[in-house]
Amino acid sequence: MNNKGQIIITDLLLYIIILTIILSLITFTIVTLNDNQVTRINNKQLNSILEDNMNTLTKTSGTPSNWEKTNLKNLKTIGLKTENNHLISYEKLMKLKNNNQLLNDYFPSGVSYELTLYPKNNPDNKMLISGNSLSNKKQILSKSEVILLDYGFQTTSFNKDNNNESCYYNHNSSWSCKAFTISKTLLNEGKYYIITNSKTEYVLSNTFSENITEESEGITKINKQLEQLLKTENETIHIHIKNNKNHTYLTYDNNNNEEFLKQVIKPETYILNMKIAI
């Protein structure tokens, strides 16, 4: 009886072990299939989140469209495009950078993100705009957009199509002349520059027949000359440009972005990149 009992017990234990192994395999297979299915769903959802956010950032101006200048309590959506063209607003980028948490609500709980900006010809020079580094994440999706930046400059080109009808100096076709309304307020709040890629002669004149003749090469600030010509709060100033008319610009900057003035003539291409991960 003892031998038979031991055999029965041994067989029973063997059956239990086999059954346990089978159940474990079944459980492992089900879990693996579920994990794979969840991963596929997450990838699809992540890609949709990535596409939607990048489209909103690069193709809209946000709501309100001038949100970078208003109280952030009124912010409804974040868009980085300028209102009047396809460029990306540098001011909006810096507003987002200085308020890093603004994009947090655009991503579900558990989703991390990283928004960076860098020059196309210098990818190592990255600037973190929003989010945190994803260097420790494994499942990462990425999307990049090629962009040009708008620094808020007010720029007028002196090109060959300009006529000189308003020029009382009767300059010939080798000159390009334009009239501008300049005020003391504008001079106090910003800076005027003549920007050119080669040596260029220019004349500044007012309606009192006073004028200043100088040469410019590169970037020349002209606030002092304009102050000399202003006799009233608002004055019509004529700017006369000789030669090189296709590559000379009058630029007004009231955002202290002087370091980017060279991009008026030669804009730099940037890459805006977003990565998201779980």
BALUM-706435 format. One record per residue (C-alpha): residue number from 0; x, z, y; residue in one letter. Coordinates in steps of 0.1 Angstrom, whole numbers, plus 5000, padded with zeros to 4 digits. Each point is the difference from the previous one (the first is absolute). Layout:
% residues N
+------+------+------+------+------+
: resi :   px :   pz :   py : resn :
+------+------+------+------+------+
:  NUM :    X :    Z :    Y :    A :
...
+------+------+------+------+------+
This chain:
% residues 278
+------+------+------+------+------+
: resi :   px :   pz :   py : resn :
+------+------+------+------+------+
:    0 : 5000 : 5000 : 5000 :    M :
:    1 : 5028 : 5008 : 5023 :    N :
:    2 : 5016 : 4966 : 4995 :    N :
:    3 : 4967 : 4982 : 5005 :    K :
:    4 : 4993 : 5021 : 5031 :    G :
:    5 : 5034 : 4992 : 5015 :    Q :
:    6 : 4994 : 4963 : 4993 :    I :
:    7 : 4966 : 5001 : 5018 :    I :
:    8 : 5015 : 5019 : 5029 :    I :
:    9 : 5029 : 4975 : 5002 :    T :
:   10 : 4977 : 4970 : 4999 :    D :
:   11 : 4977 : 5016 : 5026 :    L :
:   12 : 5030 : 5006 : 5024 :    L :
:   13 : 5012 : 4964 : 4994 :    L :
:   14 : 4966 : 4987 : 5009 :    Y :
:   15 : 4999 : 5021 : 5031 :    I :
:   16 : 5034 : 4988 : 5011 :    I :
:   17 : 4991 : 4963 : 4994 :    I :
:   18 : 4967 : 5005 : 5019 :    L :
:   19 : 5018 : 5017 : 5029 :    T :
:   20 : 5025 : 4971 : 5002 :    I :
:   21 : 4972 : 4974 : 4999 :    I :
:   22 : 4980 : 5018 : 5027 :    L :
:   23 : 5032 : 5004 : 5021 :    S :
:   24 : 5006 : 4962 : 4998 :    L :
:   25 : 4965 : 4992 : 5009 :    I :
:   26 : 5001 : 5024 : 5030 :    T :
:   27 : 5034 : 4986 : 5011 :    F :
:   28 : 4987 : 4964 : 4998 :    T :
:   29 : 4968 : 5008 : 5020 :    I :
:   30 : 5020 : 5018 : 5027 :    V :
:   31 : 5025 : 4972 : 5002 :    T :
:   32 : 4973 : 4974 : 5004 :    L :
:   33 : 4983 : 5021 : 5026 :    N :
:   34 : 5032 : 5005 : 5019 :    D :
:   35 : 5007 : 4962 : 5000 :    N :
:   36 : 4965 : 4993 : 5012 :    Q :
:   37 : 5003 : 5026 : 5028 :    V :
:   38 : 5034 : 4985 : 5010 :    T :
:   39 : 4984 : 4965 : 5002 :    R :
:   40 : 4972 : 5013 : 5021 :    I :
:   41 : 5023 : 5019 : 5023 :    N :
:   42 : 5022 : 4970 : 5005 :    N :
:   43 : 4970 : 4979 : 5010 :    K :
:   44 : 4988 : 5027 : 5023 :    Q :
:   45 : 5034 : 5006 : 5015 :    L :
:   46 : 5004 : 4963 : 5007 :    N :
:   47 : 4966 : 4999 : 5017 :    S :
:   48 : 5009 : 5030 : 5021 :    I :
:   49 : 5034 : 4984 : 5010 :    L :
:   50 : 4984 : 4967 : 5009 :    E :
:   51 : 4972 : 5015 : 5021 :    D :
:   52 : 5023 : 5023 : 5019 :    N :
:   53 : 5026 : 4974 : 5008 :    M :
:   54 : 4973 : 4976 : 5011 :    N :
:   55 : 4985 : 5026 : 5023 :    T :
:   56 : 5034 : 5009 : 5015 :    L :
:   57 : 5013 : 4965 : 5006 :    T :
:   58 : 4969 : 4980 : 5007 :    K :
:   59 : 4979 : 5024 : 5022 :    T :
:   60 : 5006 : 5019 : 5032 :    S :
:   61 : 4982 : 5031 : 4987 :    G :
:   62 : 4970 : 5018 : 5014 :    T :
:   63 : 5001 : 5005 : 5029 :    P :
:   64 : 5023 : 4970 : 5006 :    S :
:   65 : 5021 : 5020 : 5024 :    N :
:   66 : 5002 : 5032 : 4978 :    W :
:   67 : 5037 : 5005 : 5008 :    E :
:   68 : 4990 : 5008 : 5036 :    K :
:   69 : 4970 : 5022 : 4993 :    T :
:   70 : 4993 : 5034 : 4985 :    N :
:   71 : 5006 : 4998 : 4963 :    L :
:   72 : 4968 : 5020 : 4994 :    K :
:   73 : 4982 : 4967 : 5008 :    N :
:   74 : 5020 : 4980 : 4974 :    L :
:   75 : 4978 : 4983 : 4974 :    K :
:   76 : 5024 : 4974 : 4984 :    T :
:   77 : 5037 : 4993 : 5004 :    I :
:   78 : 5010 : 4965 : 5008 :    G :
:   79 : 5034 : 4990 : 5013 :    L :
:   80 : 4993 : 4965 : 5014 :    K :
:   81 : 4999 : 4995 : 5038 :    T :
:   82 : 4967 : 4991 : 5015 :    E :
:   83 : 5008 : 4966 : 5014 :    N :
:   84 : 5023 : 4984 : 4974 :    N :
:   85 : 5013 : 5002 : 4964 :    H :
:   86 : 5030 : 5022 : 5008 :    L :
:   87 : 5004 : 5036 : 4988 :    I :
:   88 : 4999 : 5026 : 5028 :    S :
:   89 : 5033 : 5019 : 5002 :    Y :
:   90 : 4981 : 5028 : 5019 :    E :
:   91 : 4975 : 5003 : 4972 :    K :
:   92 : 5028 : 5002 : 4974 :    L :
:   93 : 5017 : 5028 : 5019 :    M :
:   94 : 4967 : 5018 : 5005 :    K :
:   95 : 4995 : 4999 : 4962 :    L :
:   96 : 5036 : 5010 : 4994 :    K :
:   97 : 4996 : 5031 : 5023 :    N :
:   98 : 4967 : 5009 : 4983 :    N :
:   99 : 5012 : 4995 : 4964 :    N :
:  100 : 4968 : 5015 : 4985 :    Q :
:  101 : 4976 : 4975 : 5015 :    L :
:  102 : 4999 : 4978 : 4969 :    L :
:  103 : 4995 : 5028 : 4975 :    N :
:  104 : 4962 : 4997 : 5000 :    D :
:  105 : 5003 : 4963 : 4990 :    Y :
:  106 : 5013 : 5009 : 4965 :    F :
:  107 : 4982 : 5018 : 4972 :    P :
:  108 : 5013 : 5034 : 4988 :    S :
:  109 : 5030 : 4996 : 4978 :    G :
:  110 : 5011 : 4967 : 5015 :    V :
:  111 : 5033 : 5001 : 5019 :    S :
:  112 : 5011 : 4973 : 5025 :    Y :
:  113 : 5029 : 4989 : 5022 :    E :
:  114 : 4999 : 4976 : 5030 :    L :
:  115 : 5033 : 4987 : 5012 :    T :
:  116 : 5013 : 4975 : 5026 :    L :
:  117 : 5033 : 4982 : 5000 :    Y :
:  118 : 5016 : 4968 : 5014 :    P :
:  119 : 4997 : 4970 : 4977 :    K :
:  120 : 5038 : 4994 : 5003 :    N :
:  121 : 5009 : 5037 : 4995 :    N :
:  122 : 4979 : 5015 : 4972 :    P :
:  123 : 5021 : 5031 : 4998 :    D :
:  124 : 4990 : 5011 : 5035 :    N :
:  125 : 4967 : 5014 : 4990 :    K :
:  126 : 4977 : 5021 : 5022 :    M :
:  127 : 4974 : 5022 : 4984 :    L :
:  128 : 4968 : 4996 : 5019 :    I :
:  129 : 4976 : 5020 : 4979 :    S :
:  130 : 4998 : 5018 : 4966 :    G :
:  131 : 5029 : 5013 : 4979 :    N :
:  132 : 5027 : 4985 : 4978 :    S :
:  133 : 4989 : 4989 : 4966 :    L :
:  134 : 5034 : 5001 : 4984 :    S :
:  135 : 4989 : 5024 : 4972 :    N :
:  136 : 4969 : 4980 : 4991 :    K :
:  137 : 4998 : 4976 : 4970 :    K :
:  138 : 4968 : 4981 : 5005 :    Q :
:  139 : 5005 : 4983 : 5034 :    I :
:  140 : 4982 : 4970 : 5016 :    L :
:  141 : 5014 : 4983 : 5031 :    S :
:  142 : 4989 : 4975 : 5026 :    K :
:  143 : 5019 : 4986 : 5029 :    S :
:  144 : 4990 : 4980 : 5031 :    E :
:  145 : 5023 : 4980 : 5023 :    V :
:  146 : 4992 : 5010 : 5036 :    I :
:  147 : 5011 : 4997 : 5036 :    L :
:  148 : 4998 : 5029 : 5024 :    L :
:  149 : 4982 : 5002 : 5034 :    D :
:  150 : 5018 : 5024 : 5023 :    Y :
:  151 : 4974 : 4999 : 5027 :    G :
:  152 : 5021 : 4978 : 5023 :    F :
:  153 : 4981 : 4978 : 5026 :    Q :
:  154 : 5020 : 4968 : 4999 :    T :
:  155 : 4998 : 4967 : 5019 :    T :
:  156 : 5020 : 4970 : 4991 :    S :
:  157 : 5015 : 4976 : 5025 :    F :
:  158 : 4996 : 4968 : 4981 :    N :
:  159 : 5003 : 4964 : 5010 :    K :
:  160 : 4962 : 4995 : 5001 :    D :
:  161 : 4998 : 5023 : 5031 :    N :
:  162 : 4993 : 4983 : 5033 :    N :
:  163 : 5012 : 5010 : 5034 :    N :
:  164 : 4969 : 4995 : 5020 :    E :
:  165 : 5000 : 5037 : 5012 :    S :
:  166 : 5037 : 4999 : 5009 :    C :
:  167 : 5004 : 4997 : 5038 :    Y :
:  168 : 5037 : 4994 : 4995 :    Y :
:  169 : 4991 : 4965 : 4987 :    N :
:  170 : 5024 : 5003 : 4971 :    H :
:  171 : 5005 : 4969 : 4979 :    N :
:  172 : 4995 : 4996 : 4963 :    S :
:  173 : 5032 : 5019 : 4992 :    S :
:  174 : 4982 : 5032 : 5010 :    W :
:  175 : 4970 : 5018 : 4986 :    S :
:  176 : 4982 : 5023 : 5024 :    C :
:  177 : 4972 : 5025 : 4994 :    K :
:  178 : 4981 : 5025 : 5022 :    A :
:  179 : 4994 : 5036 : 4988 :    F :
:  180 : 4981 : 5029 : 5015 :    T :
:  181 : 5023 : 5030 : 5000 :    I :
:  182 : 4991 : 5035 : 5011 :    S :
:  183 : 5019 : 5032 : 5007 :    K :
:  184 : 4979 : 5016 : 4973 :    T :
:  185 : 5012 : 4975 : 4974 :    L :
:  186 : 5036 : 5005 : 5011 :    L :
:  187 : 4997 : 5037 : 4996 :    N :
:  188 : 4984 : 4998 : 4966 :    E :
:  189 : 5021 : 4973 : 4984 :    G :
:  190 : 5030 : 4977 : 5003 :    K :
:  191 : 5002 : 4963 : 5007 :    Y :
:  192 : 5027 : 4978 : 4983 :    Y :
:  193 : 5012 : 4965 : 5001 :    I :
:  194 : 5010 : 4991 : 4965 :    I :
:  195 : 5020 : 4969 : 4993 :    T :
:  196 : 5024 : 4987 : 4973 :    N :
:  197 : 5025 : 4985 : 5025 :    S :
:  198 : 5011 : 5003 : 5036 :    K :
:  199 : 4970 : 4992 : 5022 :    T :
:  200 : 4996 : 4999 : 5038 :    E :
:  201 : 4968 : 5016 : 5013 :    Y :
:  202 : 4984 : 5007 : 5034 :    V :
:  203 : 4975 : 5028 : 5008 :    L :
:  204 : 4980 : 4994 : 5032 :    S :
:  205 : 4970 : 5017 : 5017 :    N :
:  206 : 4974 : 4987 : 5024 :    T :
:  207 : 5021 : 5011 : 5030 :    F :
:  208 : 5026 : 4973 : 4993 :    S :
:  209 : 5025 : 5026 : 4987 :    E :
:  210 : 5019 : 4991 : 4969 :    N :
:  211 : 5027 : 5012 : 4976 :    I :
:  212 : 5021 : 4976 : 4980 :    T :
:  213 : 5020 : 5011 : 4970 :    E :
:  214 : 5011 : 4990 : 4965 :    E :
:  215 : 4988 : 5013 : 4967 :    S :
:  216 : 5016 : 4999 : 4966 :    E :
:  217 : 4984 : 5018 : 4971 :    G :
:  218 : 4977 : 5029 : 5012 :    I :
:  219 : 4999 : 5008 : 5037 :    T :
:  220 : 4978 : 5028 : 5015 :    K :
:  221 : 4986 : 4989 : 5033 :    I :
:  222 : 4980 : 5031 : 5012 :    N :
:  223 : 5024 : 5007 : 5029 :    K :
:  224 : 4998 : 4964 : 5013 :    Q :
:  225 : 4962 : 5001 : 4998 :    L :
:  226 : 4999 : 5033 : 5018 :    E :
:  227 : 5019 : 4984 : 5029 :    Q :
:  228 : 4975 : 4972 : 5003 :    L :
:  229 : 4968 : 5022 : 4998 :    L :
:  230 : 4987 : 5006 : 5035 :    K :
:  231 : 4965 : 5012 : 4989 :    T :
:  232 : 4985 : 5017 : 4970 :    E :
:  233 : 4993 : 4966 : 4984 :    N :
:  234 : 5021 : 4970 : 5007 :    E :
:  235 : 5001 : 4964 : 4987 :    T :
:  236 : 5035 : 4993 : 4988 :    I :
:  237 : 5012 : 4966 : 4991 :    H :
:  238 : 5026 : 4997 : 4973 :    I :
:  239 : 5020 : 4967 : 4999 :    H :
:  240 : 5021 : 4992 : 4970 :    I :
:  241 : 5026 : 4972 : 5000 :    K :
:  242 : 5011 : 4983 : 4968 :    N :
:  243 : 4996 : 5014 : 4964 :    N :
:  244 : 4962 : 5002 : 5007 :    K :
:  245 : 4991 : 4999 : 4963 :    N :
:  246 : 5019 : 5032 : 4992 :    H :
:  247 : 4993 : 5022 : 5030 :    T :
:  248 : 4973 : 5027 : 5002 :    Y :
:  249 : 4986 : 5026 : 5024 :    L :
:  250 : 4992 : 5031 : 4980 :    T :
:  251 : 4983 : 5032 : 5011 :    Y :
:  252 : 5006 : 5031 : 4978 :    D :
:  253 : 4980 : 5032 : 5006 :    N :
:  254 : 5006 : 5015 : 4966 :    N :
:  255 : 5038 : 5007 : 5002 :    N :
:  256 : 5008 : 4975 : 4973 :    N :
:  257 : 5031 : 4986 : 5018 :    E :
:  258 : 5020 : 5000 : 4967 :    E :
:  259 : 4977 : 4973 : 4986 :    F :
:  260 : 5001 : 4976 : 5030 :    L :
:  261 : 5024 : 4976 : 4983 :    K :
:  262 : 4971 : 4992 : 4976 :    Q :
:  263 : 4981 : 4983 : 5028 :    V :
:  264 : 5023 : 4970 : 4995 :    I :
:  265 : 5007 : 5005 : 4963 :    K :
:  266 : 4974 : 5021 : 4982 :    P :
:  267 : 5012 : 5018 : 4969 :    E :
:  268 : 4980 : 4997 : 4967 :    T :
:  269 : 4991 : 5033 : 4983 :    Y :
:  270 : 4986 : 5010 : 4966 :    I :
:  271 : 4972 : 5025 : 4998 :    L :
:  272 : 4999 : 5014 : 4964 :    N :
:  273 : 4975 : 5023 : 4984 :    M :
:  274 : 5006 : 5017 : 4966 :    K :
:  275 : 4974 : 5021 : 4982 :    I :
:  276 : 5003 : 5019 : 4967 :    A :
:  277 : 4983 : 5026 : 4978 :    I :
+------+------+------+------+------+
